[in-house]
Amino acid sequence: MDKMPKWADILLIPLISVVLALFASGLVVYFIIGENPFRAMAIMVNGAFGSAYGWGYTLFYTTNFIFTGLGVAVAFHARLFNIGGEGQAYVAGIGAAIACLLIPWPHWSLALLAVTILTSVFGAAWAAIPAYLQAKRGSHIVITTIMFNFIAASLMIYVLNNIFTIPGSAETASVRFPETTHLPNAGEFASFLGFRSSTPLNVSFFIALVAAVGVWLLIWRTRLGYEIRAFGHSETAAVYAGINPIKITMIAMLISGALCGMMAINAVQGESEQLRLDFVAGAGFVGIAVALMGRSHPVGVCFAALLFGMLYQGGAELAFEMPAVSREMILVIQALVILFTGALDNMVRMPMERLFLSFRREG
Amino acid sequence: MDFMTILQLSDSSLRLATPLLLACLAGLFSERAGIFDIGLEGKMLAAAFFSAAFAYSSGNVWVGLGIGILASVVLSLLHGLASITFRGNQLISGVAINFLAAGLTVVISQTWFSQGGRTPALTGDARFNEIVLPGAASRIRDIAQQEPLGQVYSELLSGHSILVYIALLIVPLTWWVLYRTRFGLRLRAVGENPAAVDTAGISVVGLRYAAVVICGVLCGLAGAYLATGLSAGFVKDMSAGRGFIALAALIFAKWRPWEALGACLLFGFLDALGNRFQNIELLTLFSLIFLFVVLIGGILLLLRCISVLRGTTSVRDLIGPAITLVVGLVFAIGFPQLDPDSGLATWLSSVVLPVQLMQALPYILTVVILAGFVGRAIPPRAGGEPYVKER
């Protein structure tokens, strides 16, 4: 455990892993697509951070990924692998639409409160069944959550074709939410920074940051968080200490699902202001990479989410500038980040540990 | 519901079960050796793309098959590197491989073909064509005029691509390798107790890599069948969760080859059902499902009877399949006998299931099966844990 100083474990190893992942992505760009990876990177960074327009989208995506990243991270602390963030966010989107369309809200803040509650309840509910099956019946949570992603996609198509429809239109989307549910965006509360009123960045960014602080408090400052971590470290030891494994599995997954679901506040109420078919756009899966890269710590999750926000926005710009690079390149980068920071962790860790040991002997 | 419809449904069940079966057997080799593999999906997808791409450019499907298998094996080795050599988390590695395949296949196909992430349509020798068995009719009109037995032969048994027959042959082959060879014994041992295998002086790492490579080859066959047999070309995300359904089938089958065949046929049937009946009445759905339960129960009972006669299983194991068969028979015969004017019958035929539910049916059934309503499944004991030689 103490083979390396703490900063190396927390900062250096994830950093090296990410650099390796980006390097491997560069190889893909150079050898397979035949474009200059450095120019591609420059276009991405410029597209993401070069203007207020870019920042707006980057931070909008970041908000999504903070929610899903935190969701996956909480489950990770209990050593549960929630791949169902995508489906949980879909179902939460239905909750957001119900909250916005059914009740005429006098003010956006009340609507925001209702949407926050409903999205987290819907997200948690969609995570509850796989959680229950894992806790009680021992069915593999990875497979059940993936199946629930597919089921959620079917449910979404059904809902948008039969319940939330635009009369007289073939578009698979709900009608636009009323004007009173409109969340203030950065163009309205931070126009001095150069944001326009068309920017997707909105107040739910702050909810994401509050959620990050909340998760930190929960995991490291409460009894429940301690139980979750103890359960994640050793189930037998936790059970021996009187921790109920069924309760912890359920609670960790419910919180995870609720956080993944809250992503819909930003994407549905905040940005599109109507329920659209593919508003999740892979955010649930990005959450896995974000949680792994951020070492399941809220601070790490926020920075990793920013990196992926940059990749999403920069990737969109890149697809304009270099048409040969398709948007799925982001998926490749995401896969390589998961591979290097998650599965191939020991590949980086073992030589680093040896390096630090030899330093210590000399010193 | 006439005889021909049932035959056609069975026929497409078999087609749709084939990629599941190959992937399921792939997972069986890997998991029996103690390596969990969530990445079946990604390997299938990669093999599907590369087999279609190279079959198109060479005009020869066998070249495509070879390259497809190669791509799948490369991803398998990556999984092996992460989970065997570097003792990483096997779930995370599998998830990474799924995303890698989903991204790379589209990126590369866009670069090579510029058709929005698909390959050009395959024709002629660039895909696995249907094989018409000797004496079988191939046109629907000819089949319809045959005797029932001839119809079964022409419609159900004949007219599949060679990979379907290969997949069916791999089932007994897998059984033989696992239970009748030295390699199979060691493979099963390494999934249960790697330390014992190590003590006997056999390489745990070597055995596990062998299992992972076999898994890659089988996934390659599954993927190639998807793109060059079942359809004519690669489409983005064409594996559509089949890798995960295959894993569920593997659990359902309790990591055994013959049972895997039954489980995959069941999932193939649900897939076929969803394809054929876009809006199905509850009544038709129920009678079809129970008909299928009879079929599966019957096959299982027959197989178990054989092994009881050979003395490898106890008579008590016959009870399960027998109950399945009887329950299925009662309902399958009972449902069509239902008085069409009775309340239950009118209700059942008035409820029409939405198409989305039919499409989600395989996924829902997967969850139901995983919930263990079908019996307890105990995985290989050392599954998912990296082996550390010395602590």
HADDOCK unambig.tbl for C-alpha pairs under 7 A between the chains (distance, minus, plus):
assign (segid A and resid 32 and name CA) (segid B and resid 108 and name CA) 6.87 0.50 0.50
assign (segid A and resid 33 and name CA) (segid B and resid 111 and name CA) 6.05 0.50 0.50
assign (segid A and resid 133 and name CA) (segid B and resid 371 and name CA) 5.90 0.50 0.50
assign (segid A and resid 137 and name CA) (segid B and resid 371 and name CA) 5.91 0.50 0.50
assign (segid A and resid 137 and name CA) (segid B and resid 372 and name CA) 6.62 0.50 0.50
assign (segid A and resid 139 and name CA) (segid B and resid 370 and name CA) 5.31 0.50 0.50
assign (segid A and resid 139 and name CA) (segid B and resid 371 and name CA) 5.53 0.50 0.50
assign (segid A and resid 143 and name CA) (segid B and resid 244 and name CA) 6.40 0.50 0.50
assign (segid A and resid 144 and name CA) (segid B and resid 367 and name CA) 5.78 0.50 0.50
assign (segid A and resid 147 and name CA) (segid B and resid 363 and name CA) 5.35 0.50 0.50
assign (segid A and resid 147 and name CA) (segid B and resid 367 and name CA) 6.88 0.50 0.50
assign (segid A and resid 150 and name CA) (segid B and resid 363 and name CA) 6.87 0.50 0.50
assign (segid A and resid 151 and name CA) (segid B and resid 360 and name CA) 5.55 0.50 0.50
assign (segid A and resid 151 and name CA) (segid B and resid 363 and name CA) 6.58 0.50 0.50
assign (segid A and resid 154 and name CA) (segid B and resid 356 and name CA) 5.33 0.50 0.50
assign (segid A and resid 154 and name CA) (segid B and resid 360 and name CA) 6.22 0.50 0.50
assign (segid A and resid 155 and name CA) (segid B and resid 356 and name CA) 6.97 0.50 0.50
assign (segid A and resid 158 and name CA) (segid B and resid 356 and name CA) 6.09 0.50 0.50
assign (segid A and resid 324 and name CA) (segid B and resid 111 and name CA) 6.29 0.50 0.50
assign (segid A and resid 326 and name CA) (segid B and resid 107 and name CA) 5.86 0.50 0.50
assign (segid A and resid 328 and name CA) (segid B and resid 103 and name CA) 4.97 0.50 0.50
assign (segid A and resid 328 and name CA) (segid B and resid 106 and name CA) 6.48 0.50 0.50
assign (segid A and resid 328 and name CA) (segid B and resid 107 and name CA) 6.03 0.50 0.50
assign (segid A and resid 329 and name CA) (segid B and resid 103 and name CA) 6.10 0.50 0.50
assign (segid A and resid 329 and name CA) (segid B and resid 107 and name CA) 6.21 0.50 0.50
assign (segid A and resid 331 and name CA) (segid B and resid 99 and name CA) 6.22 0.50 0.50
assign (segid A and resid 331 and name CA) (segid B and resid 100 and name CA) 6.85 0.50 0.50
assign (segid A and resid 331 and name CA) (segid B and resid 103 and name CA) 4.94 0.50 0.50
assign (segid A and resid 332 and name CA) (segid B and resid 99 and name CA) 6.65 0.50 0.50
assign (segid A and resid 332 and name CA) (segid B and resid 100 and name CA) 5.08 0.50 0.50
assign (segid A and resid 332 and name CA) (segid B and resid 103 and name CA) 4.89 0.50 0.50
assign (segid A and resid 332 and name CA) (segid B and resid 104 and name CA) 6.10 0.50 0.50
assign (segid A and resid 335 and name CA) (segid B and resid 96 and name CA) 4.70 0.50 0.50
assign (segid A and resid 335 and name CA) (segid B and resid 97 and name CA) 6.88 0.50 0.50
assign (segid A and resid 335 and name CA) (segid B and resid 99 and name CA) 5.10 0.50 0.50
assign (segid A and resid 335 and name CA) (segid B and resid 100 and name CA) 4.97 0.50 0.50
assign (segid A and resid 336 and name CA) (segid B and resid 96 and name CA) 6.83 0.50 0.50
assign (segid A and resid 338 and name CA) (segid B and resid 96 and name CA) 5.57 0.50 0.50
assign (segid A and resid 339 and name CA) (segid B and resid 93 and name CA) 5.90 0.50 0.50
assign (segid A and resid 339 and name CA) (segid B and resid 96 and name CA) 5.28 0.50 0.50
assign (segid A and resid 342 and name CA) (segid B and resid 92 and name CA) 6.19 0.50 0.50
assign (segid A and resid 343 and name CA) (segid B and resid 82 and name CA) 5.66 0.50 0.50
assign (segid A and resid 343 and name CA) (segid B and resid 88 and name CA) 4.70 0.50 0.50
assign (segid A and resid 343 and name CA) (segid B and resid 89 and name CA) 5.32 0.50 0.50
assign (segid A and resid 343 and name CA) (segid B and resid 92 and name CA) 5.64 0.50 0.50
assign (segid A and resid 343 and name CA) (segid B and resid 93 and name CA) 4.86 0.50 0.50
assign (segid A and resid 344 and name CA) (segid B and resid 82 and name CA) 5.31 0.50 0.50
assign (segid A and resid 344 and name CA) (segid B and resid 86 and name CA) 6.46 0.50 0.50
assign (segid A and resid 344 and name CA) (segid B and resid 88 and name CA) 5.92 0.50 0.50
assign (segid A and resid 345 and name CA) (segid B and resid 88 and name CA) 6.70 0.50 0.50
assign (segid A and resid 346 and name CA) (segid B and resid 86 and name CA) 5.57 0.50 0.50
assign (segid A and resid 346 and name CA) (segid B and resid 88 and name CA) 6.64 0.50 0.50
assign (segid A and resid 347 and name CA) (segid B and resid 86 and name CA) 6.00 0.50 0.50
